[in-house]
């Protein structure tokens, strides 16, 4: 049975690694000319680390990444709202480092770059399996499910970047319709992200950095220092969207969706990459260990669809609570209450 993964991002590579570990032949087709290295830091929560452990990569991620054992939430004037200490540390690693680790775990030649997939039917001819791991604007999703399941704007746009040096504390500074997040990342660097409630597609003629200074320049430390260390050319800006409505299945015939292709979500729980890793690891295991391919695909859908959709729904709710300009008081009250209860 031929298994073709469309998309060489995190979910697609994870699926391929799971299959390759079991000795199953697999191809990964990536439209870009190289690995997906754009992006900033990704938080590997315990669920993602378990998936990486199953792929044999958990220890390497822990060695390379930066462990974060607490997050401090503050107002723009520096007043602390909460200090949250999760039971297990989160490991921060850059997207480029993670995709490189996944790629290096594959046999030579599995990843084929510069390949644009436009016709999914050709790939499934002859009973092969196609894994749609081609991201938020998935060609595979559209081919299988049409335009009914498209992208919906969450109401806010985000800037992101990585700067040299270590700035702390890790956590988020929460304003009205805007927040600024700070985490560590490997190499003694700092990852930052800055969502702002705004119309979709809004851009500024004088560039992103002046707008960041206008919105965040007078916020508490380390925001001004991070912005001063940021180069305009290193800033990533994009509108935050999610797939809606929920897909009724991640499987159509011999095609299965993973990651953002199946359940693109807002980043408010830090679970997008984590869910993609789980999807890929579970789908790869099902295909590698079950003799009935159709049953393997149904099993994957049963294990992952509802779980990942709950995470996506919760992320969207958290995003509305933390980002809507009219939600400042309930947001801050909830954080203070959580801080009190977790003492």
C-alpha positions as CSV (number, residue, x, y, z in Angstrom):
1,X,0.0,0.0,0.0
2,X,1.4,3.4,-1.0
3,X,1.2,6.1,1.7
4,X,1.7,9.7,0.5
5,X,1.9,12.6,3.0
6,X,1.1,15.9,1.5
7,X,2.9,18.5,3.5
8,X,6.3,18.5,5.2
9,X,5.3,20.4,8.3
10,X,5.1,19.0,11.9
11,X,2.1,16.8,11.6
12,X,3.1,15.3,8.2
13,X,6.7,14.6,9.3
14,X,5.4,13.1,12.6
15,X,3.2,10.7,10.7
16,X,6.0,9.8,8.4
17,X,8.4,9.1,11.3
18,X,5.9,6.8,12.9
19,X,5.5,4.9,9.7
20,X,9.2,4.7,9.0
21,X,9.9,3.5,12.5
22,X,7.6,0.6,11.8
23,X,9.3,-0.2,8.5
24,X,6.4,1.1,6.3
25,X,7.3,2.9,3.0
26,X,6.1,6.5,2.9
27,X,6.6,9.6,0.7
28,X,6.3,13.2,2.0
29,X,5.6,15.8,-0.7
30,X,6.4,19.4,0.3
31,X,5.7,22.3,-2.0
32,X,8.5,24.5,-0.6
33,X,12.1,24.0,-1.6
34,X,13.2,23.1,1.9
35,X,12.0,22.4,5.4
36,X,9.4,24.7,7.0
37,X,11.7,26.8,9.2
38,X,9.7,30.0,9.3
39,X,8.0,30.8,12.6
40,X,9.0,31.3,16.2
41,X,8.9,29.1,19.3
42,X,6.5,26.2,19.9
43,X,5.5,25.1,23.4
44,X,5.8,21.3,23.8
45,X,3.2,20.5,26.5
46,X,3.1,17.0,28.1
47,X,0.8,15.6,25.4
48,X,3.2,16.6,22.7
49,X,6.2,15.3,24.6
50,X,4.4,11.9,24.9
51,X,3.9,11.9,21.2
52,X,7.5,12.7,20.6
53,X,8.6,10.0,23.0
54,X,6.6,7.5,20.9
55,X,8.5,8.7,17.9
56,X,11.8,8.3,19.7
57,X,12.5,12.1,19.8
58,X,11.3,13.3,23.2
59,X,14.7,13.2,24.9
60,X,16.3,15.2,22.0
61,X,13.6,17.9,22.2
62,X,14.1,18.1,26.0
63,X,17.8,18.5,25.5
64,X,17.6,21.2,22.8
65,X,14.6,23.1,24.1
66,X,14.1,25.4,27.0
67,X,12.0,24.2,29.9
68,X,9.5,26.7,31.3
69,X,8.1,25.9,34.7
70,X,5.9,29.0,35.3
71,X,4.2,31.8,33.6
72,X,3.7,35.3,35.0
73,X,0.6,37.3,33.9
74,X,0.8,41.1,34.3
75,X,-1.0,44.3,33.4
76,X,0.8,46.8,31.0
77,X,1.9,48.8,34.1
78,X,3.6,45.8,35.6
79,X,1.1,44.8,38.2
80,X,1.0,41.1,38.6
81,X,-2.3,39.3,38.0
82,X,-1.2,35.7,38.5
83,X,1.8,33.4,38.6
84,X,0.8,30.0,37.2
85,X,3.0,26.9,37.7
86,X,1.8,23.9,35.6
87,X,2.4,20.5,37.1
88,X,4.8,19.6,34.3
89,X,7.2,22.0,32.6
90,X,6.6,23.1,29.0
91,X,9.6,22.8,26.6
92,X,10.0,25.6,24.2
93,X,11.7,24.8,20.9
94,X,11.8,26.7,17.6
95,X,9.8,25.5,14.7
96,X,12.9,25.1,12.6
97,X,14.7,23.0,15.2
98,X,11.7,20.7,15.6
99,X,11.1,20.1,11.9
100,X,14.8,19.4,11.5
101,X,14.7,16.8,14.2
102,X,11.7,15.1,12.6
103,X,13.3,15.2,9.2
104,X,16.5,13.7,10.5
105,X,14.6,10.8,11.9
106,X,13.4,9.8,8.4
107,X,15.3,7.6,5.9
108,X,17.0,9.5,3.1
109,X,14.7,10.4,0.2
110,X,11.4,10.2,2.1
111,X,10.9,14.0,1.9
112,X,10.5,15.3,-1.6
113,X,10.6,19.1,-1.8
114,X,9.4,21.5,-4.5
115,X,6.4,19.3,-5.2
116,X,3.1,21.0,-5.7
117,X,0.0,18.8,-5.3
118,X,-3.1,19.9,-7.1
119,X,-4.9,16.6,-7.9
120,X,-5.6,14.4,-4.9
121,X,-7.4,11.8,-7.0
122,X,-4.1,10.8,-8.7
123,X,-2.5,10.1,-5.4
124,X,-5.3,7.8,-4.2
125,X,-5.5,5.8,-7.4
126,X,-4.8,2.2,-6.9
127,X,-5.9,2.1,-3.3
128,X,-3.2,4.2,-1.8
129,X,-3.6,6.4,1.3
130,X,-3.2,10.2,1.3
131,X,-2.4,12.1,4.5
132,X,-3.4,15.7,4.1
133,X,-0.9,17.6,6.2
134,X,-0.8,20.7,4.1
135,X,-1.7,23.3,6.6
136,X,-4.3,25.9,7.3
137,X,-5.0,26.5,3.5
138,X,-5.1,22.8,2.8
139,X,-5.6,21.8,-0.8
140,X,-6.4,18.2,0.4
141,X,-9.2,19.4,2.7
142,X,-10.8,21.5,0.0
143,X,-10.6,18.6,-2.5
144,X,-12.2,16.2,-0.1
145,X,-14.7,18.4,1.7
146,X,-15.2,21.4,-0.6
147,X,-15.6,25.0,0.6
148,X,-18.0,24.3,3.4
149,X,-15.1,24.0,5.9
150,X,-13.1,27.1,5.4
151,X,-11.2,29.7,7.5
152,X,-12.8,32.1,9.9
153,X,-11.1,35.1,11.3
154,X,-10.8,35.0,15.1
155,X,-10.9,38.8,15.4
156,X,-7.2,39.5,16.1
157,X,-3.9,39.6,14.3
158,X,-0.5,38.8,15.7
159,X,3.1,39.8,15.3
160,X,5.8,37.3,16.3
161,X,9.6,37.2,16.4
162,X,12.8,35.9,18.1
163,X,15.5,38.2,19.4
164,X,19.0,37.5,20.8
165,X,19.4,37.5,24.5
166,X,17.3,36.3,27.4
167,X,14.4,38.6,28.6
168,X,12.1,37.6,31.4
169,X,9.9,36.8,33.1
170,X,8.2,34.3,30.8
171,X,4.4,34.9,30.5
172,X,2.0,37.4,29.1
173,X,1.3,41.1,29.6
174,X,-2.4,41.7,29.1
175,X,-3.9,45.0,28.0
176,X,-7.2,46.0,26.4
177,X,-7.5,44.2,23.1
178,X,-3.8,43.5,23.0
179,X,-1.3,41.3,24.8
180,X,2.5,40.7,24.7
181,X,3.9,37.3,25.4
182,X,7.5,36.3,26.2
183,X,9.1,32.9,26.4
184,X,12.6,31.5,26.1
185,X,13.8,29.5,23.2
186,X,17.0,27.5,22.4
187,X,20.3,29.4,21.8
188,X,19.9,31.9,24.6
189,X,17.2,33.8,22.7
190,X,13.8,35.1,23.5
191,X,10.6,34.4,21.6
192,X,7.8,37.0,21.7
193,X,4.3,37.3,20.3
194,X,1.9,40.3,20.2
195,X,-1.7,39.7,19.2
196,X,-4.0,42.8,18.7
197,X,-7.8,43.0,18.2
198,X,-8.1,44.4,14.7
199,X,-9.9,44.1,11.4
200,X,-8.7,41.3,9.2
201,X,-6.0,42.3,6.7
202,X,-5.1,45.6,8.4
203,X,-1.6,46.6,7.6
204,X,0.4,49.8,8.3
205,X,2.1,51.9,5.6
206,X,5.1,52.7,7.8
207,X,5.8,49.1,8.7
208,X,5.2,46.7,11.6
209,X,7.9,47.8,14.0
210,X,6.6,51.4,14.3
211,X,3.1,50.1,15.0
212,X,4.4,47.8,17.6
213,X,6.2,50.7,19.3
214,X,3.0,52.7,19.1
215,X,0.9,50.0,20.8
216,X,3.4,48.5,23.2
217,X,6.3,50.9,23.5
218,X,5.2,52.2,27.0
219,X,4.3,48.8,28.4
220,X,6.3,47.4,31.3
221,X,9.7,45.7,31.0
222,X,10.8,43.7,29.1
223,X,8.6,44.8,26.2
224,X,10.5,48.0,25.3
225,X,13.8,46.2,25.4
226,X,12.5,43.4,23.2
227,X,11.2,45.8,20.7
228,X,14.5,47.7,20.7
229,X,16.2,44.4,19.9
230,X,13.8,43.5,17.0
231,X,14.6,44.1,13.4
232,X,11.7,44.9,11.0
233,X,12.8,42.2,8.6
234,X,12.5,39.5,11.3
235,X,8.9,40.2,12.2
236,X,6.2,37.7,11.2
237,X,2.6,39.1,10.9
238,X,-0.6,37.2,10.2
239,X,-4.3,37.2,10.9
240,X,-5.4,34.4,13.3
241,X,-7.9,32.1,11.8
242,X,-9.5,28.7,12.6
243,X,-11.3,26.1,10.6
244,X,-15.1,26.3,10.9
245,X,-17.5,24.6,11.2
246,X,-16.1,21.5,12.8
247,X,-15.4,18.7,10.3
248,X,-17.7,15.7,10.8
249,X,-14.8,13.4,10.0
250,X,-11.1,13.8,9.4
251,X,-11.3,10.9,6.9
252,X,-12.9,10.7,3.5
253,X,-12.4,7.3,1.7
254,X,-8.6,6.8,1.8
255,X,-7.7,10.3,2.7
256,X,-7.0,11.5,6.3
257,X,-6.3,15.0,7.5
258,X,-3.9,15.9,10.3
259,X,-2.8,19.1,12.0
260,X,-4.0,22.5,10.7
261,X,-5.5,20.9,7.7
262,X,-8.0,19.2,10.0
263,X,-8.4,21.7,12.9
264,X,-6.5,24.9,12.5
265,X,-6.9,26.7,15.8
266,X,-5.9,30.0,17.5
267,X,-2.7,29.9,19.5
268,X,-4.3,30.8,22.8
269,X,-3.6,27.4,24.4
270,X,-0.3,26.9,22.7
271,X,-1.6,23.6,21.4
272,X,-1.5,23.8,17.6
273,X,1.8,22.1,17.1
274,X,1.1,19.7,20.0
275,X,-2.1,18.5,18.4
276,X,-0.4,18.1,15.0
277,X,2.2,15.9,16.7
278,X,-0.4,13.8,18.3
279,X,-2.4,13.5,15.0
280,X,0.7,12.4,13.1
281,X,1.9,9.9,15.7
282,X,-1.5,8.3,16.2
283,X,-2.3,8.1,12.4
284,X,1.1,6.6,11.7
285,X,0.7,4.0,14.4
286,X,-2.8,3.1,13.2
287,X,-1.7,2.6,9.6
288,X,1.5,0.7,10.7
289,X,-0.1,-1.7,13.1
290,X,-3.6,-2.4,11.7
291,X,-4.0,-4.8,8.7
292,X,-7.3,-3.3,7.6
293,X,-6.5,0.1,6.2
294,X,-10.1,1.4,6.3
295,X,-10.4,0.4,9.9
296,X,-7.1,2.0,10.7
297,X,-8.4,5.3,9.3
298,X,-11.6,5.0,11.2
299,X,-9.7,4.3,14.4
300,X,-7.5,7.4,13.9
301,X,-10.7,9.5,13.4
302,X,-12.2,8.1,16.6
303,X,-9.1,8.7,18.6
304,X,-8.2,12.2,17.4
305,X,-11.2,14.2,16.0
306,X,-13.3,14.9,19.1
307,X,-10.2,15.4,21.3
308,X,-8.5,17.9,19.0
309,X,-11.8,19.7,18.3
310,X,-12.3,20.2,22.0
311,X,-8.9,21.8,22.2
312,X,-9.6,24.0,19.2
313,X,-12.9,25.2,20.7
314,X,-11.4,25.9,24.1
315,X,-8.5,27.8,22.4
316,X,-11.0,30.0,20.6
317,X,-13.0,30.7,23.8
318,X,-9.8,31.6,25.7
319,X,-8.8,33.9,22.8
320,X,-12.1,35.7,23.0
321,X,-11.8,36.1,26.8
322,X,-8.3,37.4,26.7
323,X,-8.5,39.5,23.5
324,X,-11.9,41.1,23.3
325,X,-11.6,44.8,24.5
326,X,-14.7,44.4,26.6
327,X,-13.5,41.4,28.5
328,X,-10.7,43.0,30.6
329,X,-12.5,42.8,33.9
330,X,-13.7,39.2,33.8
331,X,-10.4,38.1,32.3
332,X,-8.3,39.7,35.1
333,X,-10.7,38.5,37.7
334,X,-10.5,35.0,36.5
335,X,-6.7,35.2,36.5
336,X,-6.5,36.6,40.1
337,X,-8.9,33.9,41.3
338,X,-6.8,31.2,39.6
339,X,-3.7,32.6,41.2
340,X,-5.4,32.6,44.7
341,X,-6.7,29.0,44.3
342,X,-3.3,27.7,43.1
343,X,-1.3,29.0,46.0
